[in-house]
Each structure stands twice: as structure tokens, then as C-alpha cells.
């Protein structure tokens, strides 16, 4: 998942590099004949993944997203990052709202909020002005 503009720009560059490599493989100027199909398929798959990540980030950044779902507590971290992006906030904006250094928000997001307390997660949700609807489902045992 792309969490900030720097990662977005890096992903765009990776995609351009992969597309160039894929073109050279397709043209027969890179790779072995026996592996060309395999290389092309792998590069296409990687390119598709990067395109999906870029499209998701661009959609969030456009500000049209109003609902972000998470099917688990583990997914809450990505949902909070997506909410920040959908709000049009940078990591610095969130840090300012929380009264912490930008590097702290960068660490939280890089670790997917593993070290953040429950109270801090609540603070983040409040700062982003998001409503969280909880449903606990007991699985059949």
C-alpha cells in the first residue's frame, strides 16, 4: 500500500522501469528465449500490482472516498492510513493535529501502528474525524 507522495513517486518510477524491461523482453533484447514467456508473465503481473496500488492511492487522494472497510483489527492500520490520504492530509498534517513529530507518524505508519496504544489509535480516528463502526462476530468453533 502506498502511504505518501514519496512512495507514490517511487512506485511510478518502478512501474516505468518494469514497463521498459517488459518491452525489451518482448522485443527479444533481454533474457533467454526459453524464459521469455515466463519473464513477460512475471513482469506483467508486477506491473499490474503496481498499477493497482497507484490507482488506489490516486482514488484516495482525489477525495471521493467516504467509506473505508476493514474486516479485521489488523486491517485497521491500513484503514487509518487510507482515511488520512482520503482527507487530503499529509503525515505532517496528522502529526500536527496529534501534537507529535512527523517522524512519529511515519514510524506508526511504517510499522502499521504495531507500537501504537489503543488510546493513540482513538486519538488518530478523532483527529481524522472518522466514525468507526465496530462489529464483533464470534466464529463457529
Residue pairs with C-beta under 8 A, 6 or more apart in sequence:
1 53
1 56
1 78
1 81
1 82
2 8
2 11
2 53
2 54
2 56
2 57
3 81
3 85
3 91
3 109
3 110
4 90
4 91
4 109
5 90
8 54
8 57
11 50
11 53
11 54
11 57
12 54
14 50
15 47
15 50
15 51
15 54
18 43
18 46
18 47
18 50
19 47
21 30
21 43
22 40
22 43
22 44
22 47
24 30
25 31
25 36
25 39
25 40
25 43
26 36
26 40
28 36
30 39
31 39
57 85
59 65
60 82
60 85
60 86
61 85
61 86
61 88
63 86
63 87
63 88
65 82
65 86
66 86
68 79
68 82
68 83
68 86
69 79
70 76
70 78
70 79
76 113
76 121
77 109
77 112
77 113
77 114
78 112
80 113
80 121
80 124
80 125
80 128
81 109
83 125
83 128
83 130
84 91
84 93
84 94
84 128
87 128
87 129
89 97
89 128
91 102
91 105
91 106
91 109
92 102
92 105
94 105
94 124
94 127
94 128
95 101
95 102
95 104
95 105
97 127
98 104
98 105
98 120
98 123
98 124
98 127
107 115
108 115
108 116
108 120
113 120
113 121
116 124
125 132
